[in-house]
Amino acid sequence: MEILSKLPKVLIRTDVAEISRILGVPVEGANIEINGLNLCNRSIIAENTLSYCTSPKYLKVAEQNPRVKALIVTPEIYDSLDEKQRNHISYIVSTQPEATFYQLFEILQNKGCYPKYDWKTDLCGAIVSKGAVVENGVILGKNCKIGCNSVICSGTIIGDNVTIGNCSVIGSNGFQLIRDAEGKNMVINHVGRTYIGNNVTIADNVTIDRSLFESYTFVNDYVKIDNHVHVAHNCMIGENSVLTAGAILFGSSEIGKDVWVAPGSSIMNRVKIGDGAMVCASTFVMRNVKPYTKVFGIPAVAID
């Protein structure tokens, strides 16, 4: 994964005052630099991050994350803050923090604040089958094979000795859905990246989404992925794990090393599966699974 250090982080450069001006909403607190947008309960790369919260529960989470330096909050939440909280970070006040946050995210993308991966891709001798598309802005390792009608999207890094089957999409846009200020469904564009390690096999009709804001969706070395698997944004799959037919990983879920996920299973968002665990067929995992544990059922329970 040494190659990851050679690429720029997916970050922005602005400040709280500029954001307040763009959105037309008031700001309370210091005018600090902002170099990333993200959710306050996620792993964050950017040192100075803007997030949002709509309830006191998430306000506590944001305050405990040292990388969150500014928040979009409701007037009610802001009015409830004591002096110490108001001095801790900066606040932008909005009646609809989530919609305002994603509106800003879209505006910053349209302004070209996020990097674009548009260099000409070096195929490095890869075998690219009929109908397959490898977009500009992809980094390919040695001895790769890409099946018919598959698409490798911009911002994807693929290691050595990787085989991708037919009709698969690596680095897809993903599906983050919110309601806008008028209550209409709004699909959020993803600006992150995808990393596929060495000696990975990805079969037919697989979709792996790129990360939403920053960092990568990670598929590490020696992972094997069967047909019709969906890996959502910001997931992490550890070395030598296996995802079999029809498995679904919700956003930001984490699979440890040497894990086996059986056919038709689903892993909820942000759930962690420990090293060496086994998720049996047609299982719905809603809570973290301890290492070397076998789980089965809806919802999943540990079994012998």
C-alpha positions as a Python dict, from the first residue, in 0.01 Angstrom:
ca = {
    (1, 'M'): (0, 0, 0),
    (2, 'E'): (304, 227, -37),
    (3, 'I'): (145, 375, -348),
    (4, 'L'): (-130, 538, -141),
    (5, 'S'): (117, 787, 5),
    (6, 'K'): (198, 918, -342),
    (7, 'L'): (-154, 1048, -406),
    (8, 'P'): (-308, 1365, -262),
    (9, 'K'): (-567, 1333, 9),
    (10, 'V'): (-923, 1415, -98),
    (11, 'L'): (-943, 1744, 87),
    (12, 'I'): (-1064, 2098, 31),
    (13, 'R'): (-927, 2437, 128),
    (14, 'T'): (-1170, 2698, 255),
    (15, 'D'): (-1270, 2858, 587),
    (16, 'V'): (-1577, 2900, 803),
    (17, 'A'): (-1643, 3259, 691),
    (18, 'E'): (-1637, 3160, 324),
    (19, 'I'): (-1871, 2869, 394),
    (20, 'S'): (-2109, 3102, 578),
    (21, 'R'): (-2103, 3339, 279),
    (22, 'I'): (-2166, 3057, 29),
    (23, 'L'): (-2461, 2922, 226),
    (24, 'G'): (-2604, 3254, 337),
    (25, 'V'): (-2632, 3140, 698),
    (26, 'P'): (-2478, 3288, 1016),
    (27, 'V'): (-2155, 3163, 1177),
    (28, 'E'): (-2072, 3168, 1547),
    (29, 'G'): (-1712, 3135, 1664),
    (30, 'A'): (-1364, 3169, 1518),
    (31, 'N'): (-1300, 3180, 1145),
    (32, 'I'): (-1088, 2866, 1109),
    (33, 'E'): (-957, 2692, 799),
    (34, 'I'): (-1159, 2391, 683),
    (35, 'N'): (-989, 2120, 478),
    (36, 'G'): (-1248, 1844, 480),
    (37, 'L'): (-1615, 1757, 510),
    (38, 'N'): (-1720, 1435, 681),
    (39, 'L'): (-1965, 1275, 922),
    (40, 'C'): (-1870, 1329, 1285),
    (41, 'N'): (-1900, 959, 1380),
    (42, 'R'): (-1667, 834, 1106),
    (43, 'S'): (-1290, 792, 1074),
    (44, 'I'): (-1157, 1126, 949),
    (45, 'I'): (-834, 1215, 768),
    (46, 'A'): (-866, 1594, 741),
    (47, 'E'): (-722, 1788, 1036),
    (48, 'N'): (-991, 2058, 1032),
    (49, 'T'): (-1326, 1904, 940),
    (50, 'L'): (-1673, 2050, 904),
    (51, 'S'): (-1959, 1818, 1000),
    (52, 'Y'): (-2321, 1852, 1110),
    (53, 'C'): (-2550, 1724, 1382),
    (54, 'T'): (-2924, 1725, 1432),
    (55, 'S'): (-2945, 1594, 1790),
    (56, 'P'): (-2761, 1633, 2124),
    (57, 'K'): (-2646, 1270, 2089),
    (58, 'Y'): (-2436, 1349, 1785),
    (59, 'L'): (-2321, 1677, 1937),
    (60, 'K'): (-2141, 1476, 2207),
    (61, 'V'): (-1984, 1251, 1940),
    (62, 'A'): (-1861, 1556, 1747),
    (63, 'E'): (-1714, 1719, 2056),
    (64, 'Q'): (-1514, 1404, 2129),
    (65, 'N'): (-1365, 1393, 1777),
    (66, 'P'): (-1056, 1620, 1775),
    (67, 'R'): (-1068, 1657, 1396),
    (68, 'V'): (-1414, 1816, 1395),
    (69, 'K'): (-1351, 2190, 1418),
    (70, 'A'): (-1685, 2323, 1292),
    (71, 'L'): (-2045, 2204, 1299),
    (72, 'I'): (-2368, 2289, 1124),
    (73, 'V'): (-2642, 2275, 1390),
    (74, 'T'): (-3003, 2378, 1442),
    (75, 'P'): (-3085, 2703, 1625),
    (76, 'E'): (-3222, 2494, 1913),
    (77, 'I'): (-2896, 2301, 1954),
    (78, 'Y'): (-2690, 2619, 1937),
    (79, 'D'): (-2908, 2790, 2198),
    (80, 'S'): (-2859, 2493, 2432),
    (81, 'L'): (-2477, 2522, 2429),
    (82, 'D'): (-2289, 2654, 2729),
    (83, 'E'): (-1998, 2897, 2697),
    (84, 'K'): (-1734, 2623, 2700),
    (85, 'Q'): (-1904, 2438, 2414),
    (86, 'R'): (-1938, 2756, 2209),
    (87, 'N'): (-1567, 2827, 2248),
    (88, 'H'): (-1466, 2468, 2168),
    (89, 'I'): (-1550, 2473, 1795),
    (90, 'S'): (-1719, 2704, 1545),
    (91, 'Y'): (-2085, 2674, 1453),
    (92, 'I'): (-2293, 2744, 1147),
    (93, 'V'): (-2662, 2769, 1232),
    (94, 'S'): (-2924, 2622, 997),
    (95, 'T'): (-3280, 2499, 1039),
    (96, 'Q'): (-3188, 2189, 831),
    (97, 'P'): (-2825, 2096, 909),
    (98, 'E'): (-2811, 1777, 701),
    (99, 'A'): (-2955, 1935, 386),
    (100, 'T'): (-2728, 2239, 434),
    (101, 'F'): (-2421, 2018, 478),
    (102, 'Y'): (-2483, 1823, 158),
    (103, 'Q'): (-2577, 2140, -30),
    (104, 'L'): (-2235, 2276, 62),
    (105, 'F'): (-2070, 1948, -41),
    (106, 'E'): (-2230, 1976, -386),
    (107, 'I'): (-2134, 2343, -422),
    (108, 'L'): (-1770, 2272, -337),
    (109, 'Q'): (-1761, 1992, -594),
    (110, 'N'): (-1904, 2223, -860),
    (111, 'K'): (-1644, 2486, -771),
    (112, 'G'): (-1367, 2232, -839),
    (113, 'C'): (-1250, 2219, -478),
    (114, 'Y'): (-1199, 1842, -485),
    (115, 'P'): (-917, 1684, -688),
    (116, 'K'): (-998, 1507, -1013),
    (117, 'Y'): (-822, 1190, -1124),
    (118, 'D'): (-793, 1262, -1494),
    (119, 'W'): (-441, 1148, -1590),
    (120, 'K'): (-411, 899, -1876),
    (121, 'T'): (-421, 545, -1736),
    (122, 'D'): (-122, 319, -1802),
    (123, 'L'): (-267, -30, -1857),
    (124, 'C'): (70, -187, -1766),
    (125, 'G'): (7, -474, -2006),
    (126, 'A'): (-328, -568, -1851),
    (127, 'I'): (-555, -804, -2045),
    (128, 'V'): (-868, -594, -2106),
    (129, 'S'): (-1153, -795, -2259),
    (130, 'K'): (-1413, -682, -2509),
    (131, 'G'): (-1640, -403, -2391),
    (132, 'A'): (-1444, -334, -2073),
    (133, 'V'): (-1371, 30, -1982),
    (134, 'V'): (-1073, 153, -1781),
    (135, 'E'): (-1127, 524, -1720),
    (136, 'N'): (-854, 786, -1695),
    (137, 'G'): (-722, 836, -1342),
    (138, 'V'): (-675, 465, -1263),
    (139, 'I'): (-351, 307, -1136),
    (140, 'L'): (-304, -56, -1244),
    (141, 'G'): (-45, -305, -1121),
    (142, 'K'): (115, -588, -1315),
    (143, 'N'): (-55, -898, -1457),
    (144, 'C'): (-412, -776, -1425),
    (145, 'K'): (-708, -921, -1615),
    (146, 'I'): (-1035, -736, -1667),
    (147, 'G'): (-1339, -924, -1799),
    (148, 'C'): (-1594, -831, -2064),
    (149, 'N'): (-1805, -519, -2004),
    (150, 'S'): (-1650, -438, -1666),
    (151, 'V'): (-1579, -76, -1571),
    (152, 'I'): (-1286, 48, -1364),
    (153, 'C'): (-1373, 401, -1254),
    (154, 'S'): (-1148, 701, -1205),
    (155, 'G'): (-979, 715, -865),
    (156, 'T'): (-925, 339, -841),
    (157, 'I'): (-591, 181, -747),
    (158, 'I'): (-543, -187, -835),
    (159, 'G'): (-243, -393, -725),
    (160, 'D'): (-59, -679, -896),
    (161, 'N'): (-209, -1009, -1014),
    (162, 'V'): (-571, -896, -986),
    (163, 'T'): (-847, -1068, -1184),
    (164, 'I'): (-1183, -896, -1236),
    (165, 'G'): (-1466, -1089, -1402),
    (166, 'N'): (-1741, -982, -1640),
    (167, 'C'): (-1986, -695, -1591),
    (168, 'S'): (-1834, -571, -1264),
    (169, 'V'): (-1793, -205, -1161),
    (170, 'I'): (-1500, -102, -943),
    (171, 'G'): (-1514, 250, -797),
    (172, 'S'): (-1884, 305, -852),
    (173, 'N'): (-2051, 624, -730),
    (174, 'G'): (-2246, 453, -451),
    (175, 'F'): (-2588, 545, -314),
    (176, 'Q'): (-2597, 802, -34),
    (177, 'L'): (-2953, 932, -16),
    (178, 'I'): (-3091, 1226, 184),
    (179, 'R'): (-3392, 1457, 169),
    (180, 'D'): (-3324, 1811, 50),
    (181, 'A'): (-3468, 2128, 207),
    (182, 'E'): (-3797, 2067, 20),
    (183, 'G'): (-3819, 1702, 126),
    (184, 'K'): (-3721, 1564, -214),
    (185, 'N'): (-3490, 1262, -245),
    (186, 'M'): (-3134, 1364, -329),
    (187, 'V'): (-2851, 1125, -431),
    (188, 'I'): (-2510, 1243, -310),
    (189, 'N'): (-2211, 1219, -544),
    (190, 'H'): (-1905, 1040, -402),
    (191, 'V'): (-1560, 1201, -438),
    (192, 'G'): (-1338, 939, -272),
    (193, 'R'): (-1139, 644, -406),
    (194, 'T'): (-1111, 266, -418),
    (195, 'Y'): (-813, 45, -337),
    (196, 'I'): (-780, -316, -454),
    (197, 'G'): (-475, -497, -316),
    (198, 'N'): (-250, -765, -467),
    (199, 'N'): (-367, -1112, -572),
    (200, 'V'): (-734, -1023, -542),
    (201, 'T'): (-1002, -1208, -741),
    (202, 'I'): (-1332, -1034, -815),
    (203, 'A'): (-1591, -1238, -1003),
    (204, 'D'): (-1887, -1138, -1226),
    (205, 'N'): (-2150, -871, -1158),
    (206, 'V'): (-1972, -728, -853),
    (207, 'T'): (-2004, -363, -751),
    (208, 'I'): (-1751, -194, -524),
    (209, 'D'): (-1829, 170, -441),
    (210, 'R'): (-1566, 438, -388),
    (211, 'S'): (-1551, 626, -57),
    (212, 'L'): (-1792, 912, 2),
    (213, 'F'): (-1576, 1202, 121),
    (214, 'E'): (-1211, 1102, 165),
    (215, 'S'): (-983, 799, 203),
    (216, 'Y'): (-1070, 472, 25),
    (217, 'T'): (-1293, 172, 11),
    (218, 'F'): (-1033, -99, 85),
    (219, 'V'): (-1015, -453, -53),
    (220, 'N'): (-687, -589, 80),
    (221, 'D'): (-446, -857, -47),
    (222, 'Y'): (-567, -1210, -133),
    (223, 'V'): (-935, -1125, -89),
    (224, 'K'): (-1170, -1337, -302),
    (225, 'I'): (-1511, -1200, -404),
    (226, 'D'): (-1777, -1419, -563),
    (227, 'N'): (-2054, -1325, -811),
    (228, 'H'): (-2320, -1062, -736),
    (229, 'V'): (-2151, -912, -429),
    (230, 'H'): (-2203, -546, -337),
    (231, 'V'): (-1942, -357, -132),
    (232, 'A'): (-2066, -8, -36),
    (233, 'H'): (-1865, 309, 24),
    (234, 'N'): (-1589, 324, 288),
    (235, 'C'): (-1591, -51, 361),
    (236, 'M'): (-1274, -227, 469),
    (237, 'I'): (-1211, -593, 378),
    (238, 'G'): (-911, -752, 549),
    (239, 'E'): (-650, -979, 392),
    (240, 'N'): (-741, -1328, 277),
    (241, 'S'): (-1114, -1289, 344),
    (242, 'V'): (-1386, -1440, 124),
    (243, 'L'): (-1721, -1289, 24),
    (244, 'T'): (-1944, -1543, -150),
    (245, 'A'): (-2238, -1505, -388),
    (246, 'G'): (-2490, -1233, -312),
    (247, 'A'): (-2320, -1095, 1),
    (248, 'I'): (-2386, -728, 76),
    (249, 'L'): (-2167, -495, 281),
    (250, 'F'): (-2341, -175, 389),
    (251, 'G'): (-2141, 150, 402),
    (252, 'S'): (-1844, 175, 642),
    (253, 'S'): (-1865, -189, 753),
    (254, 'E'): (-1536, -363, 833),
    (255, 'I'): (-1436, -722, 763),
    (256, 'G'): (-1127, -853, 942),
    (257, 'K'): (-863, -1093, 812),
    (258, 'D'): (-948, -1452, 715),
    (259, 'V'): (-1322, -1394, 742),
    (260, 'W'): (-1575, -1605, 548),
    (261, 'V'): (-1905, -1442, 450),
    (262, 'A'): (-2145, -1704, 314),
    (263, 'P'): (-2402, -1657, 32),
    (264, 'G'): (-2688, -1413, 72),
    (265, 'S'): (-2557, -1252, 393),
    (266, 'S'): (-2577, -881, 474),
    (267, 'I'): (-2352, -677, 704),
    (268, 'M'): (-2506, -355, 836),
    (269, 'N'): (-2327, -22, 810),
    (270, 'R'): (-2039, 36, 1057),
    (271, 'V'): (-2055, -322, 1184),
    (272, 'K'): (-1717, -491, 1243),
    (273, 'I'): (-1652, -859, 1178),
    (274, 'G'): (-1350, -983, 1374),
    (275, 'D'): (-1058, -1181, 1228),
    (276, 'G'): (-1131, -1542, 1145),
    (277, 'A'): (-1508, -1513, 1194),
    (278, 'M'): (-1766, -1691, 980),
    (279, 'V'): (-2098, -1541, 875),
    (280, 'C'): (-2328, -1828, 771),
    (281, 'A'): (-2564, -1825, 473),
    (282, 'S'): (-2854, -1575, 459),
    (283, 'T'): (-2748, -1408, 785),
    (284, 'F'): (-2823, -1045, 871),
    (285, 'V'): (-2550, -900, 1094),
    (286, 'M'): (-2656, -595, 1294),
    (287, 'R'): (-2389, -595, 1569),
    (288, 'N'): (-2014, -645, 1584),
    (289, 'V'): (-1891, -1004, 1564),
    (290, 'K'): (-1600, -1119, 1783),
    (291, 'P'): (-1294, -1282, 1623),
    (292, 'Y'): (-1319, -1653, 1538),
    (293, 'T'): (-1694, -1658, 1604),
    (294, 'K'): (-1956, -1825, 1383),
    (295, 'V'): (-2288, -1639, 1350),
    (296, 'F'): (-2617, -1732, 1188),
    (297, 'G'): (-2973, -1601, 1162),
    (298, 'I'): (-3185, -1284, 1135),
    (299, 'P'): (-3059, -1110, 1337),
    (300, 'A'): (-2726, -1290, 1366),
    (301, 'V'): (-2648, -1485, 1683),
    (302, 'A'): (-2333, -1676, 1777),
    (303, 'I'): (-2350, -2054, 1728),
    (304, 'D'): (-2112, -2343, 1799),
}
